[in-house]
Amino acid sequence: MKKVSLKKFFERILKDLKEYFERVLNERDRIYGERFTSQQQAVSAALASSKEAIQVAENNSEKWRANANEWRAAMTDRERSFVRKEQHDDLKKELDTRFDGVSVKMAESVVNEEKRRVELIERVASLEKINIAQAGEKTGAKVQATEIKDNTARTMSFVLGAIVIAQFAWNLLSPIITKILLSPLAIK
């Protein structure tokens, strides 16, 4: 075995350690450099993506504003064709006035028709009395005459009631239908 001096032995160990640490440091520098480069690339990609996302959001925001303004303008145009509150109130007052007038006329018509009905019933009753008196019929004939009178009165009441209802409906609905057909509610 060869004898090595202690000095050379330690120099050799120091040299080996120095080479080892240099290799380790170089390897670590390379790894840290690669990490730094990849981090820079990731940050650059994130910034580019962020800028792109911001641009897309701004474009969408502009489109939304344009659509909102268009929608607002369309609603404003639509509202122009609506009946104004004052016009609605005027039309309602006019219809209420007409309805009240028709109601009064209807009530008067009902009263007049009832008077006519009572008069007709009284005439029929008096004619029947005259017929009964002239014929000199027996009690059975009087009962039959009373039944005829009741049936006649019911029939006349029904007919007169139907006439009154028809008049009421016509008086009530004809001005409204005329108003609707001749003047549309939407004022342009």
Phi and psi in degrees as GROMACS dihedral restraints (atoms count N, CA, C in turn):
[ dihedral_restraints ]
;  ai    aj    ak    al  type     phi  dphi    fc
    3     4     5     6     1   -87.7    20    10
    4     5     6     7     1   140.5    20    10
    6     7     8     9     1   -92.4    20    10
    7     8     9    10     1   132.4    20    10
    9    10    11    12     1  -114.3    20    10
   10    11    12    13     1   140.7    20    10
   12    13    14    15     1   -76.5    20    10
   13    14    15    16     1   156.3    20    10
   15    16    17    18     1   -63.6    20    10
   16    17    18    19     1   -36.3    20    10
   18    19    20    21     1   -63.8    20    10
   19    20    21    22     1   -47.2    20    10
   21    22    23    24     1   -67.3    20    10
   22    23    24    25     1   -35.2    20    10
   24    25    26    27     1   -60.9    20    10
   25    26    27    28     1   -47.6    20    10
   27    28    29    30     1   -69.8    20    10
   28    29    30    31     1   -33.6    20    10
   30    31    32    33     1   -64.0    20    10
   31    32    33    34     1   -42.0    20    10
   33    34    35    36     1   -64.6    20    10
   34    35    36    37     1   -42.6    20    10
   36    37    38    39     1   -63.4    20    10
   37    38    39    40     1   -43.0    20    10
   39    40    41    42     1   -64.4    20    10
   40    41    42    43     1   -40.2    20    10
   42    43    44    45     1   -64.3    20    10
   43    44    45    46     1   -45.2    20    10
   45    46    47    48     1   -62.7    20    10
   46    47    48    49     1   -42.3    20    10
   48    49    50    51     1   -63.7    20    10
   49    50    51    52     1   -40.5    20    10
   51    52    53    54     1   -63.1    20    10
   52    53    54    55     1   -44.7    20    10
   54    55    56    57     1   -64.0    20    10
   55    56    57    58     1   -42.7    20    10
   57    58    59    60     1   -59.9    20    10
   58    59    60    61     1   -49.3    20    10
   60    61    62    63     1   -65.0    20    10
   61    62    63    64     1   -35.5    20    10
   63    64    65    66     1   -64.7    20    10
   64    65    66    67     1   -42.9    20    10
   66    67    68    69     1   -62.4    20    10
   67    68    69    70     1   -45.1    20    10
   69    70    71    72     1   -62.3    20    10
   70    71    72    73     1   -45.9    20    10
   72    73    74    75     1   -64.3    20    10
   73    74    75    76     1   -40.9    20    10
   75    76    77    78     1   -64.3    20    10
   76    77    78    79     1   -43.1    20    10
   78    79    80    81     1   -61.8    20    10
   79    80    81    82     1   -44.2    20    10
   81    82    83    84     1   -65.3    20    10
   82    83    84    85     1   -41.3    20    10
   84    85    86    87     1   -58.5    20    10
   85    86    87    88     1   -43.3    20    10
   87    88    89    90     1   -63.2    20    10
   88    89    90    91     1   -45.2    20    10
   90    91    92    93     1   -63.5    20    10
   91    92    93    94     1   -45.9    20    10
   93    94    95    96     1   -65.4    20    10
   94    95    96    97     1   -35.4    20    10
   96    97    98    99     1   -64.0    20    10
   97    98    99   100     1   -44.7    20    10
   99   100   101   102     1   -63.3    20    10
  100   101   102   103     1   -42.6    20    10
  102   103   104   105     1   -60.2    20    10
  103   104   105   106     1   -45.9    20    10
  105   106   107   108     1   -60.9    20    10
  106   107   108   109     1   -43.7    20    10
  108   109   110   111     1   -63.6    20    10
  109   110   111   112     1   -45.6    20    10
  111   112   113   114     1   -65.9    20    10
  112   113   114   115     1   -35.7    20    10
  114   115   116   117     1   -66.9    20    10
  115   116   117   118     1   -40.1    20    10
  117   118   119   120     1   -62.4    20    10
  118   119   120   121     1   -42.6    20    10
  120   121   122   123     1   -64.2    20    10
  121   122   123   124     1   -41.0    20    10
  123   124   125   126     1   -64.7    20    10
  124   125   126   127     1   -42.9    20    10
  126   127   128   129     1   -64.7    20    10
  127   128   129   130     1   -42.0    20    10
  129   130   131   132     1   -62.9    20    10
  130   131   132   133     1   -42.9    20    10
  132   133   134   135     1   -65.0    20    10
  133   134   135   136     1   -40.6    20    10
  135   136   137   138     1   -64.7    20    10
  136   137   138   139     1   -41.7    20    10
  138   139   140   141     1   -64.2    20    10
  139   140   141   142     1   -42.7    20    10
  141   142   143   144     1   -63.5    20    10
  142   143   144   145     1   -43.3    20    10
  144   145   146   147     1   -63.6    20    10
  145   146   147   148     1   -40.0    20    10
  147   148   149   150     1   -63.5    20    10
  148   149   150   151     1   -43.9    20    10
  150   151   152   153     1   -61.9    20    10
  151   152   153   154     1   -41.5    20    10
  153   154   155   156     1   -64.4    20    10
  154   155   156   157     1   -42.4    20    10
  156   157   158   159     1   -64.9    20    10
  157   158   159   160     1   -39.7    20    10
  159   160   161   162     1   -63.0    20    10
  160   161   162   163     1   -42.1    20    10
  162   163   164   165     1   -63.6    20    10
  163   164   165   166     1   -43.1    20    10
  165   166   167   168     1   -62.7    20    10
  166   167   168   169     1   -42.8    20    10
  168   169   170   171     1   -63.8    20    10
  169   170   171   172     1   -40.2    20    10
  171   172   173   174     1   -64.8    20    10
  172   173   174   175     1   -41.9    20    10
  174   175   176   177     1   -62.7    20    10
  175   176   177   178     1   -44.8    20    10
  177   178   179   180     1   -63.1    20    10
  178   179   180   181     1   -38.2    20    10
  180   181   182   183     1   -64.0    20    10
  181   182   183   184     1   -42.3    20    10
  183   184   185   186     1   -63.7    20    10
  184   185   186   187     1   -42.9    20    10
  186   187   188   189     1   -61.8    20    10
  187   188   189   190     1   -42.5    20    10
  189   190   191   192     1   -61.9    20    10
  190   191   192   193     1   -44.1    20    10
  192   193   194   195     1   -62.2    20    10
  193   194   195   196     1   -42.6    20    10
  195   196   197   198     1   -62.7    20    10
  196   197   198   199     1   -44.8    20    10
  198   199   200   201     1   -64.8    20    10
  199   200   201   202     1   -38.7    20    10
  201   202   203   204     1   -64.1    20    10
  202   203   204   205     1   -42.1    20    10
  204   205   206   207     1   -65.7    20    10
  205   206   207   208     1   -40.7    20    10
  207   208   209   210     1   -63.6    20    10
  208   209   210   211     1   -43.5    20    10
  210   211   212   213     1   -63.1    20    10
  211   212   213   214     1   -43.5    20    10
  213   214   215   216     1   -61.6    20    10
  214   215   216   217     1   -41.6    20    10
  216   217   218   219     1   -65.3    20    10
  217   218   219   220     1   -40.2    20    10
  219   220   221   222     1   -63.9    20    10
  220   221   222   223     1   -40.9    20    10
  222   223   224   225     1   -66.2    20    10
  223   224   225   226     1   -39.1    20    10
  225   226   227   228     1   -63.4    20    10
  226   227   228   229     1   -44.1    20    10
  228   229   230   231     1   -61.7    20    10
  229   230   231   232     1   -41.8    20    10
  231   232   233   234     1   -64.1    20    10
  232   233   234   235     1   -40.3    20    10
  234   235   236   237     1   -68.0    20    10
  235   236   237   238     1   -24.6    20    10
  237   238   239   240     1   -64.0    20    10
  238   239   240   241     1   -28.2    20    10
  240   241   242   243     1   -86.7    20    10
  241   242   243   244     1    -3.9    20    10
  243   244   245   246     1   -74.2    20    10
  244   245   246   247     1   154.5    20    10
  246   247   248   249     1   -73.8    20    10
  247   248   249   250     1   132.0    20    10
  249   250   251   252     1   -72.1    20    10
  250   251   252   253     1   157.0    20    10
  252   253   254   255     1   -59.4    20    10
  253   254   255   256     1   -42.3    20    10
  255   256   257   258     1   -62.1    20    10
  256   257   258   259     1   -43.1    20    10
  258   259   260   261     1   -65.1    20    10
  259   260   261   262     1   -41.6    20    10
  261   262   263   264     1   -61.4    20    10
  262   263   264   265     1   -45.6    20    10
  264   265   266   267     1   -62.4    20    10
  265   266   267   268     1   -40.4    20    10
  267   268   269   270     1   -63.0    20    10
  268   269   270   271     1   -46.1    20    10
  270   271   272   273     1   -63.1    20    10
  271   272   273   274     1   -39.8    20    10
  273   274   275   276     1   -64.4    20    10
  274   275   276   277     1   -43.3    20    10
  276   277   278   279     1   -60.8    20    10
  277   278   279   280     1   -43.2    20    10
  279   280   281   282     1   -62.5    20    10
  280   281   282   283     1   -44.4    20    10
  282   283   284   285     1   -66.1    20    10
  283   284   285   286     1   -39.4    20    10
  285   286   287   288     1   -62.9    20    10
  286   287   288   289     1   -42.3    20    10
  288   289   290   291     1   -62.4    20    10
  289   290   291   292     1   -45.3    20    10
  291   292   293   294     1   -62.7    20    10
  292   293   294   295     1   -42.4    20    10
  294   295   296   297     1   -63.3    20    10
  295   296   297   298     1   -43.1    20    10
  297   298   299   300     1   -61.7    20    10
  298   299   300   301     1   -42.3    20    10
  300   301   302   303     1   -62.3    20    10
  301   302   303   304     1   -42.6    20    10
  303   304   305   306     1   -65.6    20    10
  304   305   306   307     1   -38.9    20    10
  306   307   308   309     1   -62.7    20    10
  307   308   309   310     1   -43.3    20    10
  309   310   311   312     1   -63.8    20    10
  310   311   312   313     1   -45.2    20    10
  312   313   314   315     1   -62.2    20    10
  313   314   315   316     1   -39.7    20    10
  315   316   317   318     1   -63.7    20    10
  316   317   318   319     1   -44.8    20    10
  318   319   320   321     1   -61.1    20    10
  319   320   321   322     1   -44.1    20    10
  321   322   323   324     1   -62.0    20    10
  322   323   324   325     1   -42.5    20    10
  324   325   326   327     1   -63.0    20    10
  325   326   327   328     1   -41.0    20    10
  327   328   329   330     1   -63.5    20    10
  328   329   330   331     1   -44.5    20    10
  330   331   332   333     1   -61.5    20    10
  331   332   333   334     1   -46.1    20    10
  333   334   335   336     1   -63.0    20    10
  334   335   336   337     1   -42.7    20    10
  336   337   338   339     1   -65.5    20    10
  337   338   339   340     1   -37.0    20    10
  339   340   341   342     1   -65.0    20    10
  340   341   342   343     1   -40.7    20    10
  342   343   344   345     1   -61.6    20    10
  343   344   345   346     1   -43.6    20    10
  345   346   347   348     1   -64.5    20    10
  346   347   348   349     1   -39.0    20    10
  348   349   350   351     1   -62.9    20    10
  349   350   351   352     1   -45.3    20    10
  351   352   353   354     1   -62.5    20    10
  352   353   354   355     1   -42.3    20    10
  354   355   356   357     1   -61.3    20    10
  355   356   357   358     1   -43.9    20    10
  357   358   359   360     1   -64.0    20    10
  358   359   360   361     1   -41.0    20    10
  360   361   362   363     1   -62.9    20    10
  361   362   363   364     1   -42.6    20    10
  363   364   365   366     1   -64.1    20    10
  364   365   366   367     1   -40.1    20    10
  366   367   368   369     1   -62.9    20    10
  367   368   369   370     1   -45.0    20    10
  369   370   371   372     1   -61.3    20    10
  370   371   372   373     1   -42.6    20    10
  372   373   374   375     1   -62.8    20    10
  373   374   375   376     1   -42.7    20    10
  375   376   377   378     1   -68.0    20    10
  376   377   378   379     1   -37.2    20    10
  378   379   380   381     1   -65.2    20    10
  379   380   381   382     1   -39.4    20    10
  381   382   383   384     1   -65.5    20    10
  382   383   384   385     1   -39.7    20    10
  384   385   386   387     1   -61.5    20    10
  385   386   387   388     1   -42.9    20    10
  387   388   389   390     1   -62.3    20    10
  388   389   390   391     1   -45.5    20    10
  390   391   392   393     1   -60.8    20    10
  391   392   393   394     1   -43.0    20    10
  393   394   395   396     1   -65.9    20    10
  394   395   396   397     1   -43.4    20    10
  396   397   398   399     1   -65.1    20    10
  397   398   399   400     1   -43.5    20    10
  399   400   401   402     1   -67.8    20    10
  400   401   402   403     1   -39.4    20    10
  402   403   404   405     1   -75.1    20    10
  403   404   405   406     1   -25.6    20    10
  405   406   407   408     1    61.9    20    10
  406   407   408   409     1    34.1    20    10
  408   409   410   411     1   -69.8    20    10
  409   410   411   412     1   167.8    20    10
  411   412   413   414     1   -83.0    20    10
  412   413   414   415     1  -176.4    20    10
  414   415   416   417     1   -59.0    20    10
  415   416   417   418     1   -36.8    20    10
  417   418   419   420     1   -60.6    20    10
  418   419   420   421     1   -37.9    20    10
  420   421   422   423     1   -68.4    20    10
  421   422   423   424     1   -33.6    20    10
  423   424   425   426     1   -67.0    20    10
  424   425   426   427     1   -39.8    20    10
  426   427   428   429     1   -64.6    20    10
  427   428   429   430     1   -43.1    20    10
  429   430   431   432     1   -63.9    20    10
  430   431   432   433     1   -40.0    20    10
  432   433   434   435     1   -65.0    20    10
  433   434   435   436     1   -38.4    20    10
  435   436   437   438     1   -64.6    20    10
  436   437   438   439     1   -41.8    20    10
  438   439   440   441     1   -63.4    20    10
  439   440   441   442     1   -42.0    20    10
  441   442   443   444     1   -61.8    20    10
  442   443   444   445     1   -43.0    20    10
  444   445   446   447     1   -62.1    20    10
  445   446   447   448     1   -45.1    20    10
  447   448   449   450     1   -62.7    20    10
  448   449   450   451     1   -44.4    20    10
  450   451   452   453     1   -63.2    20    10
  451   452   453   454     1   -41.4    20    10
  453   454   455   456     1   -64.1    20    10
  454   455   456   457     1   -42.7    20    10
  456   457   458   459     1   -63.7    20    10
  457   458   459   460     1   -42.4    20    10
  459   460   461   462     1   -63.5    20    10
  460   461   462   463     1   -45.0    20    10
  462   463   464   465     1   -61.4    20    10
  463   464   465   466     1   -44.8    20    10
  465   466   467   468     1   -66.5    20    10
  466   467   468   469     1   -38.3    20    10
  468   469   470   471     1   -61.8    20    10
  469   470   471   472     1   -43.5    20    10
  471   472   473   474     1   -62.9    20    10
  472   473   474   475     1   -47.1    20    10
  474   475   476   477     1   -63.2    20    10
  475   476   477   478     1   -45.6    20    10
  477   478   479   480     1   -66.0    20    10
  478   479   480   481     1   -38.0    20    10
  480   481   482   483     1   -62.4    20    10
  481   482   483   484     1   -42.5    20    10
  483   484   485   486     1   -63.1    20    10
  484   485   486   487     1   -39.8    20    10
  486   487   488   489     1   -63.7    20    10
  487   488   489   490     1   -44.5    20    10
  489   490   491   492     1   -62.4    20    10
  490   491   492   493     1   -44.0    20    10
  492   493   494   495     1   -64.3    20    10
  493   494   495   496     1   -42.1    20    10
  495   496   497   498     1   -62.5    20    10
  496   497   498   499     1   -43.3    20    10
  498   499   500   501     1   -61.9    20    10
  499   500   501   502     1   -43.6    20    10
  501   502   503   504     1   -60.2    20    10
  502   503   504   505     1   -47.8    20    10
  504   505   506   507     1   -62.4    20    10
  505   506   507   508     1   -43.9    20    10
  507   508   509   510     1   -63.9    20    10
  508   509   510   511     1   -46.7    20    10
  510   511   512   513     1   -63.7    20    10
  511   512   513   514     1   -33.7    20    10
  513   514   515   516     1   -77.4    20    10
  514   515   516   517     1   -45.6    20    10
  516   517   518   519     1   -87.8    20    10
  517   518   519   520     1   -29.9    20    10
  519   520   521   522     1   -62.6    20    10
  520   521   522   523     1   -42.6    20    10
  522   523   524   525     1   -65.9    20    10
  523   524   525   526     1   -35.8    20    10
  525   526   527   528     1   -67.9    20    10
  526   527   528   529     1   -45.4    20    10
  528   529   530   531     1   -63.9    20    10
  529   530   531   532     1   -43.0    20    10
  531   532   533   534     1   -60.3    20    10
  532   533   534   535     1   -44.6    20    10
  534   535   536   537     1   -62.0    20    10
  535   536   537   538     1   -44.4    20    10
  537   538   539   540     1   -66.1    20    10
  538   539   540   541     1   -42.6    20    10
  540   541   542   543     1   -73.6    20    10
  541   542   543   544     1   -36.4    20    10
  543   544   545   546     1   -88.6    20    10
  544   545   546   547     1   -28.0    20    10
  546   547   548   549     1  -135.0    20    10
  547   548   549   550     1   105.7    20    10
  549   550   551   552     1   -64.3    20    10
  550   551   552   553     1   151.0    20    10
  552   553   554   555     1   -69.9    20    10
  553   554   555   556     1   -33.9    20    10
  555   556   557   558     1   -74.7    20    10
  556   557   558   559     1   115.1    20    10
  558   559   560   561     1   -88.2    20    10
  559   560   561   562     1   128.7    20    10
